[in-house]
Protein backbone atom coordinates (compact mmCIF):
# COMPACT_ATOMS: atom_id res chain seq x y z
CA UNK A 1 0.00 0.00 0.00
CA UNK A 2 1.56 3.31 -1.08
CA UNK A 3 1.55 6.45 1.04
CA UNK A 4 -1.35 8.05 -0.85
CA UNK A 5 -3.68 5.09 -0.45
CA UNK A 6 -2.56 4.66 3.17
CA UNK A 7 -3.39 8.29 3.95
CA UNK A 8 -6.75 7.95 2.26
CA UNK A 9 -7.51 4.83 4.25
CA UNK A 10 -6.60 6.51 7.53
CA UNK A 11 -8.78 9.46 6.62
CA UNK A 12 -11.74 7.16 5.88
CA UNK A 13 -11.26 5.31 9.16
CA UNK A 14 -11.11 8.60 11.07
CA UNK A 15 -14.34 9.74 9.43
CA UNK A 16 -16.08 6.46 10.36
CA UNK A 17 -14.83 6.83 13.95
CA UNK A 18 -16.21 10.37 14.15
CA UNK A 19 -19.62 9.24 12.89
CA UNK A 20 -19.77 6.31 15.33
CA UNK A 21 -18.80 8.61 18.23
CA UNK A 22 -21.31 11.33 17.41
CA UNK A 23 -23.85 10.17 20.02
CA UNK A 24 -21.30 10.32 22.87
CA UNK A 25 -21.84 6.64 23.63
CA UNK A 26 -18.08 6.25 23.97
CA UNK A 27 -18.01 8.41 27.13
CA UNK A 28 -20.46 6.20 29.04
CA UNK A 29 -19.47 3.30 31.24
CA UNK A 30 -19.67 -0.01 29.34
CA UNK A 31 -22.54 -2.24 30.37
CA UNK A 32 -21.70 -5.35 32.41
CA UNK A 33 -20.97 -8.36 30.23
CA UNK A 34 -22.45 -11.82 30.70
CA UNK A 35 -19.35 -13.07 32.50
CA UNK A 36 -19.45 -10.16 34.93
CA UNK A 37 -23.12 -10.75 35.66
CA UNK A 38 -22.38 -14.44 36.22
CA UNK A 39 -19.63 -13.57 38.70
CA UNK A 40 -22.00 -11.26 40.58
CA UNK A 41 -24.64 -14.00 40.78
CA UNK A 42 -22.01 -16.48 41.98
CA UNK A 43 -20.88 -14.11 44.75
CA UNK A 44 -24.44 -13.45 45.86
CA UNK A 45 -25.26 -17.16 45.81
CA UNK A 46 -22.20 -17.85 47.94
CA UNK A 47 -23.23 -15.18 50.46
CA UNK A 48 -26.64 -16.84 50.75
CA UNK A 49 -25.49 -20.48 50.81
CA UNK A 50 -21.71 -20.63 51.37
CA UNK A 51 -21.76 -24.39 52.00
CA UNK A 52 -23.57 -25.21 48.76
CA UNK A 53 -22.49 -22.65 46.17
CA UNK A 54 -18.81 -21.92 45.51
CA UNK A 55 -17.39 -18.45 45.89
CA UNK A 56 -16.44 -16.47 42.80
CA UNK A 57 -12.70 -15.84 42.55
CA UNK A 58 -11.44 -12.28 42.98
CA UNK A 59 -8.28 -11.58 40.98
CA UNK A 60 -7.73 -15.31 40.72
CA UNK A 61 -8.08 -15.98 44.45
CA UNK A 62 -10.93 -17.14 46.64
CA UNK A 63 -11.80 -14.86 49.53
CA UNK A 64 -11.70 -16.69 52.82
CA UNK A 65 -13.21 -14.06 55.14
CA UNK A 66 -16.99 -13.48 54.96
CA UNK A 67 -16.48 -9.75 55.54
CA UNK A 68 -14.38 -9.43 52.40
CA UNK A 69 -16.92 -11.49 50.46
CA UNK A 70 -19.55 -8.91 51.41
CA UNK A 71 -17.24 -5.95 50.77
CA UNK A 72 -16.16 -7.13 47.33
CA UNK A 73 -19.77 -7.88 46.39
CA UNK A 74 -20.79 -4.40 47.53
CA UNK A 75 -18.22 -2.65 45.37
CA UNK A 76 -18.84 -4.91 42.39
CA UNK A 77 -22.58 -4.32 42.59
CA UNK A 78 -22.12 -0.56 43.05
CA UNK A 79 -20.01 -0.37 39.90
CA UNK A 80 -22.62 -2.34 37.94
CA UNK A 81 -25.47 -0.16 39.20
CA UNK A 82 -23.54 2.90 38.08
CA UNK A 83 -22.92 1.35 34.65
CA UNK A 84 -26.58 0.51 33.98
CA UNK A 85 -28.15 3.73 35.27
CA UNK A 86 -29.86 5.89 32.61
CA UNK A 87 -27.30 8.39 31.33
CA UNK A 88 -29.24 11.44 30.23
CA UNK A 89 -26.31 13.80 30.69
CA UNK A 90 -23.19 11.99 29.43
CA UNK A 91 -19.96 13.53 30.57
CA UNK A 92 -21.49 15.77 33.23
CA UNK A 93 -20.57 15.74 36.91
CA UNK A 94 -24.06 14.59 37.88
CA UNK A 95 -23.74 11.43 35.84
CA UNK A 96 -20.47 10.65 37.58
CA UNK A 97 -22.12 10.60 40.98
CA UNK A 98 -21.92 7.11 42.47
CA UNK A 99 -23.30 7.80 45.94
CA UNK A 100 -26.88 6.87 45.00
CA UNK A 101 -25.76 3.54 43.58
CA UNK A 102 -23.79 2.76 46.74
CA UNK A 103 -26.88 3.45 48.85
CA UNK A 104 -29.01 1.17 46.69
CA UNK A 105 -26.37 -1.55 46.79
CA UNK A 106 -26.35 -1.35 50.59
CA UNK A 107 -30.17 -1.55 50.75
CA UNK A 108 -30.05 -4.60 48.51
CA UNK A 109 -27.41 -6.37 50.59
CA UNK A 110 -29.44 -5.65 53.73
CA UNK A 111 -32.31 -7.62 52.13
CA UNK A 112 -30.22 -10.79 51.65
CA UNK A 113 -31.25 -12.45 54.95
CA UNK A 114 -34.94 -12.14 54.01
CA UNK A 115 -34.21 -13.42 50.50
CA UNK A 116 -32.44 -16.43 52.01
CA UNK A 117 -35.48 -17.28 54.16
CA UNK A 118 -37.70 -17.24 51.05
CA UNK A 119 -35.23 -19.47 49.23
CA UNK A 120 -35.14 -21.89 52.15
CA UNK A 121 -38.92 -22.15 51.86
CA UNK A 122 -38.48 -22.88 48.13
CA UNK A 123 -35.94 -25.62 48.87
CA UNK A 124 -38.27 -27.10 51.47
CA UNK A 125 -41.15 -27.13 48.95
CA UNK A 126 -38.93 -28.89 46.43
CA UNK A 127 -37.89 -31.51 48.97
CA UNK A 128 -41.49 -32.15 49.97
CA UNK A 129 -42.65 -32.28 46.37
CA UNK A 130 -39.97 -34.39 44.72
CA UNK A 131 -39.47 -37.99 45.88
CA UNK A 132 -36.21 -38.11 43.89
CA UNK A 133 -34.66 -35.46 46.15
CA UNK A 134 -32.58 -37.01 48.92
CA UNK A 135 -31.93 -33.80 50.83
CA UNK A 136 -32.39 -30.05 50.77
CA UNK A 137 -28.63 -29.81 50.25
CA UNK A 138 -29.04 -31.64 46.94
CA UNK A 139 -31.72 -29.20 45.83
CA UNK A 140 -29.75 -26.06 46.68
CA UNK A 141 -26.53 -27.36 45.16
CA UNK A 142 -27.82 -29.04 41.98
CA UNK A 143 -31.41 -28.27 40.96
CA UNK A 144 -31.70 -25.91 37.95
CA UNK A 145 -35.16 -24.84 39.10
CA UNK A 146 -33.76 -23.69 42.42
CA UNK A 147 -30.95 -21.76 40.71
CA UNK A 148 -33.44 -19.97 38.45
CA UNK A 149 -35.63 -19.04 41.43
CA UNK A 150 -32.59 -17.89 43.44
CA UNK A 151 -31.54 -15.52 40.66
CA UNK A 152 -35.13 -14.35 40.20
CA UNK A 153 -35.52 -13.49 43.89
CA UNK A 154 -32.29 -11.47 43.84
CA UNK A 155 -33.24 -9.70 40.61
CA UNK A 156 -36.78 -9.01 41.84
CA UNK A 157 -35.47 -7.06 44.83
CA UNK A 158 -33.19 -5.00 42.58
CA UNK A 159 -36.13 -4.37 40.26
CA UNK A 160 -38.14 -3.15 43.23
CA UNK A 161 -35.34 -0.71 44.05
CA UNK A 162 -35.75 0.83 40.61
CA UNK A 163 -32.55 -0.62 39.16
CA UNK A 164 -32.45 -0.47 35.37
CA UNK A 165 -31.41 -3.36 33.13
CA UNK A 166 -29.28 -5.34 35.60
CA UNK A 167 -32.21 -7.43 36.99
CA UNK A 168 -33.09 -8.53 33.46
CA UNK A 169 -29.46 -9.30 32.70
CA UNK A 170 -29.36 -11.52 35.79
CA UNK A 171 -32.49 -13.49 34.93
CA UNK A 172 -31.34 -13.87 31.32
CA UNK A 173 -28.04 -15.26 32.62
CA UNK A 174 -30.08 -17.81 34.58
CA UNK A 175 -32.22 -18.44 31.50
CA UNK A 176 -29.10 -19.38 29.57
CA UNK A 177 -27.89 -21.66 32.36
CA UNK A 178 -31.19 -23.41 33.15
CA UNK A 179 -33.59 -22.96 30.24
CA UNK A 180 -36.02 -21.25 32.67
CA UNK A 181 -37.18 -17.72 31.76
CA UNK A 182 -38.55 -15.70 34.71
CA UNK A 183 -39.07 -11.97 34.31
CA UNK A 184 -37.68 -10.13 37.36
CA UNK A 185 -40.85 -8.04 37.75
CA UNK A 186 -43.11 -11.10 38.19
CA UNK A 187 -44.49 -11.52 41.71
CA UNK A 188 -43.91 -14.99 43.18
CA UNK A 189 -44.84 -16.11 46.68
CA UNK A 190 -42.92 -18.43 49.01
CA UNK A 191 -42.59 -22.21 48.74
CA UNK A 192 -42.26 -22.06 44.95
CA UNK A 193 -41.03 -25.20 43.17
CA UNK A 194 -40.10 -25.65 39.51
CA UNK A 195 -39.48 -29.35 38.84
CA UNK A 196 -37.13 -30.20 35.94
CA UNK A 197 -37.77 -26.73 34.58
CA UNK A 198 -36.55 -26.64 30.98
CA UNK A 199 -38.80 -24.40 28.88
CA UNK A 200 -40.67 -22.70 31.73
CA UNK A 201 -41.66 -19.10 30.91
CA UNK A 202 -43.07 -16.66 33.50
CA UNK A 203 -44.02 -13.26 32.10
CA UNK A 204 -43.53 -9.78 33.53
CA UNK A 205 -46.96 -9.22 35.12
CA UNK A 206 -47.53 -12.78 36.35
CA UNK A 207 -48.67 -13.11 39.97
CA UNK A 208 -48.03 -16.46 41.70
CA UNK A 209 -49.23 -17.27 45.20
CA UNK A 210 -47.69 -19.43 47.91
CA UNK A 211 -46.92 -23.13 47.52
CA UNK A 212 -47.21 -23.31 43.73
CA UNK A 213 -45.51 -26.05 41.67
CA UNK A 214 -44.67 -25.88 37.97
CA UNK A 215 -43.30 -28.64 35.77
CA UNK A 216 -41.16 -28.33 32.63
CA UNK A 217 -42.45 -26.44 29.62
CA UNK A 218 -45.11 -24.41 31.44
CA UNK A 219 -45.85 -21.00 29.92
CA UNK A 220 -47.50 -18.22 31.91
CA UNK A 221 -47.80 -15.72 29.11
CA UNK A 222 -49.72 -12.89 27.48
CA UNK A 223 -52.77 -13.55 25.33
CA UNK A 224 -52.45 -10.33 23.36
CA UNK A 225 -50.79 -6.92 23.46
CA UNK A 226 -53.14 -3.91 23.74
CA UNK A 227 -52.21 -1.04 21.43
CA UNK A 228 -53.01 2.67 21.40
CA UNK A 229 -54.56 4.63 18.55
CA UNK A 230 -51.19 4.89 16.81
CA UNK A 231 -50.59 1.14 16.94
CA UNK A 232 -47.97 1.31 19.68
CA UNK A 233 -47.95 -1.36 22.40
CA UNK A 234 -49.48 -0.09 25.66
CA UNK A 235 -47.02 -0.93 28.41
CA UNK A 236 -47.60 -1.34 32.13
CA UNK A 237 -50.90 -3.24 31.92
CA UNK A 238 -51.43 -6.71 33.36
CA UNK A 239 -50.97 -9.17 30.52
CA UNK A 240 -50.11 -12.41 32.33
CA UNK A 241 -52.16 -14.76 34.52
CA UNK A 242 -52.63 -14.93 38.26
CA UNK A 243 -51.95 -18.31 39.87
CA UNK A 244 -53.35 -18.59 43.38
CA UNK A 245 -52.00 -20.56 46.35
CA UNK A 246 -51.30 -24.27 46.12
CA UNK A 247 -51.80 -24.68 42.37
CA UNK A 248 -49.96 -27.45 40.49
CA UNK A 249 -49.36 -26.97 36.75
CA UNK A 250 -48.09 -30.00 34.84
CA UNK A 251 -45.72 -30.20 31.89
CA UNK A 252 -46.24 -28.13 28.74
CA UNK A 253 -49.41 -26.40 29.97
CA UNK A 254 -49.97 -22.90 28.57
CA UNK A 255 -51.93 -20.33 30.57
CA UNK A 256 -52.42 -16.92 28.96
CA UNK A 257 -53.98 -13.55 29.67
CA UNK A 258 -54.04 -10.88 32.34
CA UNK A 259 -57.65 -11.65 33.27
CA UNK A 260 -56.97 -15.37 33.70
CA UNK A 261 -57.04 -16.46 37.34
CA UNK A 262 -56.36 -20.05 38.33
CA UNK A 263 -58.12 -20.59 41.65
CA UNK A 264 -56.36 -21.89 44.73
CA UNK A 265 -55.40 -25.58 44.97
CA UNK A 266 -56.34 -26.31 41.37
CA UNK A 267 -54.53 -28.77 39.11
CA UNK A 268 -53.80 -27.94 35.48
CA UNK A 269 -52.93 -31.02 33.46
CA UNK A 270 -50.18 -31.45 30.93
CA UNK A 271 -50.59 -29.83 27.49
CA UNK A 272 -53.63 -27.81 28.57
CA UNK A 273 -54.24 -24.52 26.71
CA UNK A 274 -56.07 -22.16 29.08
CA UNK A 275 -57.18 -18.58 28.34
CA UNK A 276 -59.91 -18.16 30.96
CA UNK A 277 -60.10 -18.35 34.73
CA UNK A 278 -61.06 -21.44 36.69
CA UNK A 279 -62.44 -21.56 40.27
CA UNK A 280 -60.59 -22.91 43.28
CA UNK A 281 -60.17 -26.68 43.60
CA UNK A 282 -60.53 -27.21 39.83
CA UNK A 283 -58.91 -29.93 37.76
CA UNK A 284 -58.37 -29.07 34.09
CA UNK A 285 -57.15 -31.76 31.70
CA UNK A 286 -56.48 -31.85 27.97
CA UNK A 287 -58.77 -34.04 25.85
CA UNK A 288 -57.49 -37.59 25.82
CA UNK A 289 -58.63 -40.54 23.69
CA UNK A 290 -58.13 -44.18 24.55
CA UNK A 291 -57.31 -46.57 21.72
CA UNK A 292 -56.68 -50.30 22.14
CA UNK A 293 -53.65 -51.65 20.35
CA UNK A 294 -53.87 -54.64 18.07
CA UNK A 295 -53.08 -57.83 20.03
CA UNK A 296 -49.45 -58.85 19.72
CA UNK A 297 -48.92 -62.27 18.19
CA UNK A 298 -47.48 -65.01 20.34
CA UNK A 299 -43.73 -65.47 20.10
CA UNK A 300 -44.01 -68.62 18.01
CA UNK A 301 -46.23 -66.85 15.47
CA UNK A 302 -43.91 -63.88 14.90
CA UNK A 303 -41.90 -63.85 11.65
CA UNK A 304 -38.19 -64.46 11.95
CA UNK A 305 -35.85 -61.55 11.19
CA UNK A 306 -35.64 -61.10 7.43
CA UNK A 307 -38.75 -63.20 6.89
CA UNK A 308 -41.68 -61.65 5.06
CA UNK A 309 -44.13 -63.44 7.26
CA UNK A 310 -46.05 -66.68 6.88
CA UNK A 311 -46.27 -68.00 3.33
CA UNK A 312 -49.52 -69.20 1.98
CA UNK A 313 -49.82 -72.89 1.25
CA UNK A 314 -49.16 -73.92 -2.36
CA UNK A 315 -47.27 -70.74 -3.28
Helices and strands as residue ranges (DSSP letters): H 3-20, G 25-27, H 34-48, H 66-84, G 94-96, H 99-110, H 112-129, H 136-142, H 144-160, H 166-178, E 181-182, E 187-188, E 193-194, E 201-202, E 207-208, E 213-214, E 219-221, E 242-243, E 248-249, E 254-256, E 261-262, E 267-268, E 273-274, E 283-284, G 299-301
